[in-house]
Every structure is written in C-alpha cells, then in structure tokens.
Amino acid sequence: MGKKVGNDSITDSSFSGEAGVDPVQHKLRNDTEMGRKGNWFSSVKKALSPDSKEKKSQKADKSKKKWFGKEKSAVPEASSLETVAVPHPLPPPEEVKLTEVEDEQTKHAYTVAAATAVAAEAAVASAQVAAEVVRLTVVTQFTEEVAAIKIQTAFRGYLARRALRALRGLVRLKSLVEGPTVVRQTTNTLRCMQTLSRVQSQIQSRRIRMSEENQALQKQLLQKRAKELESLQMGDDWDDRLQSKEQIEAKLLNKYEAAMRRERALAYSFSHQVTCSSFCVIYSSSLEEMEIV
C-alpha cells in the first residue's frame, strides 16, 4: 500500500509540477527547438565525422544511466519524493523525435558513405584489374612478338648456313672433278696442237722438197732436151725411138703429175691420220669426264 501511495504521489506531483512550471518549460522547449534548428547543419557535419558517433553513444549511455539511476532512486525513496515539491522534467516527445531523426539521418549518411566507399573501392579494384589485364595482354603480345622474331632469325640463320654448306660442297666437288679433267683436256689439246703443227711443218717441208725436186727434174729435162737438140743439130746421134717429141713431153708430164698426186695423197693420209688420232684423244678424254661425273 505504501508503494502504491508513493507511485500515486509521484504521478500527482509530476502532473502538478508540470502544471505549475508550464510557462518555463514551454520557454525552455522553444529555446531548445530553436537552437537545434539553428545547429542542424553543424549536427549533420558532426554526424559525418567518425568521432560524433562515439560521442553520441557516450551521451546516450550517460543519459540512460542518469535516467535509470533517477528512476531507481525514485522508486525506493518515496518519502524523499514526497518532500520534494518539483521533480526533474521528462524529455519532451519533440526532442525524442529529433534525436531519432538525427540518428536515422546519421545512419543514412553512414550507409551512403559506406556505399560510396565500397563503390570507390570497387571502381579502384576494377581499374586495377583492367590495368593488370592490359599490362598482361601487352606483355604477352610483346613476348609473342619477341619469340616470333627469335624463331624467324634462328630459322633464317639455319637456312643460310645450310645454303652456304651446300655451296661450299658444290665448289669443292667442282674443284675436285674439274681440276684433273681440265688439266687433262689442256694437256691433250696442247699435244694435239703440237702434233698438228708438226704435221703441218712436215707437209710444208715436203711440199718445198717436192717443188725443188720438180724444179730439178724440169731442169734436167730441159738440159736433156737441149742436149738432144744440140745432138740433132750436130747430127751425131740419131733418135731411133718410135715416139715423137710431143709424146715424149706428154709422157714426162704424166710422170710429173703422177708424182704430184702421190705426194698429195701421202699428205692427205698423214693429215687424216693426225686428225683421227687427235679426235680419238679428245673423245677418250670426254668419256673419262663423263665417267668421273
């Protein structure tokens, strides 16, 4: 019963206090509302700072401790409340609403800031990933180009070395094959030229000798003819031959022509023999070259 009476007395005293201090509380309430409206932008700025949240949490804890401590002290000490005429006033509902709105705004601002920070981090991460992808693609393209250039240079060097090796082998083979062959051909040609020049010199000397012999024979015939004429003129000797003078001259001319033909035949046969021998030598050398190749 005492507790109930104390509660009733508390409520009555609170209502009576509110009714008794109504103008003052109204003025204080208006002053707080005007001050809070004037400091709206400053509160928003403070809400965005990280220290404001800690300060608000500390203030809320202090206010809770204050109010809960007062309630605890108000419940057992009913006699003291009875003696006190005017208790501490409760916070008005407008202030509670303003604090709730501020908390919601701060929460919204924090969520917006967190979202923007997350978006910025995501944009930075995506930009870094894009830059890394571009760098990797550029690096891979550069490495591929360098590898292709190295492969091309190595392959071209291999082709050049193989061509040079083949050319050296061909030159060496030509020198080995054509060296003795050329020497043999030159020796055979020189030998043939020597034989040909010797044959020509022999033919020329033989012609000269034949012409000299013919001239000597003609001189002898002329001398003999002159002697015969002299003897005929003198009448010492008598030509008892049955042939006439023209026949004798024709017979001598035939002998001379036969000798010339015989000489020509011998020269032709000798030259033909030399040409055949040279041709045989050249043919044999060509056959040897073909066998070597």
Sequence and secondary structure as in RCSB ss.txt:
>XXXX:A:sequence
MGKKVGNDSITDSSFSGEAGVDPVQHKLRNDTEMGRKGNWFSSVKKALSPDSKEKKSQKADKSKKKWFGKEKSAV
PEASSLETVAVPHPLPPPEEVKLTEVEDEQTKHAYTVAAATAVAAEAAVASAQVAAEVVRLTVVTQFTEEVAAIK
IQTAFRGYLARRALRALRGLVRLKSLVEGPTVVRQTTNTLRCMQTLSRVQSQIQSRRIRMSEENQALQKQLLQKR
AKELESLQMGDDWDDRLQSKEQIEAKLLNKYEAAMRRERALAYSFSHQVTCSSFCVIYSSSLEEMEIV
>XXXX:A:secstr
 HHHHHHHHHHHHHHHHHHHTHHHHHHHHHHHHHHHHHTHHHHHHHHHSHHHHHHHHHHHHHHHHHHHHHHHHHT
T HHHHHH SS      HHHHHHHHHHHHHHHHHHHHHHHHHHHHHHHHHHHHHHHHHHHHHHHHHHHHHHHHHH
HHHHHHHHHHHHHHHHHHHHHHHHHHHHHHHHHHHHHHHHHHHHHHHHHHHHHHHHHHHHHHHHHHHHHHHHHHH
HHHHHHHHHTSS    SS HHHHHHHHHHHHHHHHHHHHHHHHHHHHHHHHHHHHHHHHHHHHHHHH 
